[in-house]
């Protein structure tokens, strides 16, 4: 059995795409996954599964959510080891506030030709660094008014989808995945 951390994009954000976590847990169980738990209301799931193909698992979960609840969401799956590695690779370790650094987990590694479209100095003082399939985003004055958004990256990265979590959430998901 593999342990997966499922990060849904677009669930319970700004009052839209409302989905109760109890319903989400029940749905994941009905899809054959076990030890299903959720963390906060933004679509963070920890579960075990006999299946190991993350792409088909993500597609199945999104289709299940759409069929059962009428919500079109995307899902990014990581193993606990991958989440630990992403947290350890954080280039913004000097930022004392964990809520000012987000890790955006991408559905795939962007193709090299798309990387040239990213304007590194466009969002100053906000900064980002892309490492593999994660974008590390530092918001020294807070996320709320920043122009550095996930939509900006998704439009430039050739169809790669993503979802962001702050460092506190990433740490808690690692803790939940490690019994």
Residue pairs with C-beta under 8 A, 6 or more apart in sequence:
1 34
1 48
1 49
1 50
2 48
2 49
2 50
2 51
2 52
2 79
3 35
3 46
3 47
3 48
3 79
3 80
3 177
4 33
4 45
4 46
4 47
4 48
4 49
4 54
4 57
4 77
4 78
4 79
5 44
5 45
5 46
5 77
5 78
5 79
5 80
5 83
5 173
5 174
5 177
6 28
6 43
6 44
6 45
6 46
6 47
6 58
6 61
6 75
6 76
6 77
7 43
7 44
7 75
7 76
7 77
7 78
7 105
7 163
7 165
8 42
8 43
8 44
8 45
8 61
8 65
8 73
8 74
8 75
8 163
9 43
9 73
9 74
9 75
9 76
9 150
9 161
9 162
9 163
10 16
10 17
10 43
10 71
10 72
10 73
10 74
10 163
11 17
11 19
11 24
11 41
11 42
11 43
11 71
11 73
12 18
12 19
12 41
12 42
12 43
13 42
17 71
17 73
19 43
19 65
19 69
19 71
21 38
21 41
23 68
23 69
24 38
24 43
24 45
24 65
25 36
25 37
25 38
25 45
27 64
27 65
27 68
27 69
28 36
28 45
28 47
28 61
29 36
30 64
31 60
31 61
31 64
32 49
32 50
32 51
33 47
33 48
33 49
34 47
34 48
34 49
35 46
35 47
35 48
36 45
36 46
36 47
37 45
37 46
37 47
37 176
38 44
38 45
38 46
39 45
39 46
39 169
39 172
39 173
39 176
40 169
42 169
43 73
43 163
44 165
44 169
44 173
46 173
46 176
46 177
49 57
51 57
54 77
57 77
58 74
58 75
58 76
58 77
58 107
61 75
62 72
62 73
62 74
62 75
65 71
65 73
66 72
66 73
74 107
74 161
74 163
76 105
76 106
76 107
76 161
76 162
76 163
78 86
78 105
80 174
80 177
80 178
83 170
83 173
83 174
83 177
84 174
86 103
86 105
86 134
86 170
87 103
87 167
87 170
87 171
87 174
89 131
89 134
89 136
90 101
90 103
90 136
90 167
91 129
91 131
91 136
92 101
92 127
92 129
92 136
92 138
95 101
95 138
95 140
98 166
98 167
98 168
98 171
99 143
99 166
99 167
99 168
100 138
100 139
100 140
100 142
100 143
100 166
101 136
101 137
101 138
101 139
101 166
101 167
102 136
102 137
102 139
102 143
102 164
102 165
102 166
102 167
103 134
103 135
103 136
103 137
103 164
103 165
103 166
103 167
103 170
104 134
104 135
104 136
104 137
104 150
104 153
104 162
104 163
104 164
105 133
105 134
105 162
105 163
105 164
105 165
106 133
106 134
106 135
106 157
106 160
106 161
106 162
107 133
107 160
107 161
107 162
108 133
108 160
109 132
109 133
109 160
110 130
110 157
110 158
110 160
111 158
113 158
114 156
114 157
114 158
114 160
115 130
117 156
118 128
118 130
118 153
118 156
120 128
122 147
122 148
123 146
123 147
123 148
125 140
125 141
126 137
126 138
126 139
126 140
126 141
126 146
126 147
126 148
127 137
127 138
128 135
128 136
128 137
128 138
128 148
128 153
129 135
129 136
130 136
135 153
135 162
135 164
137 148
137 164
139 146
139 148
150 162
150 163
150 164
153 162
154 160
154 161
154 162
165 173
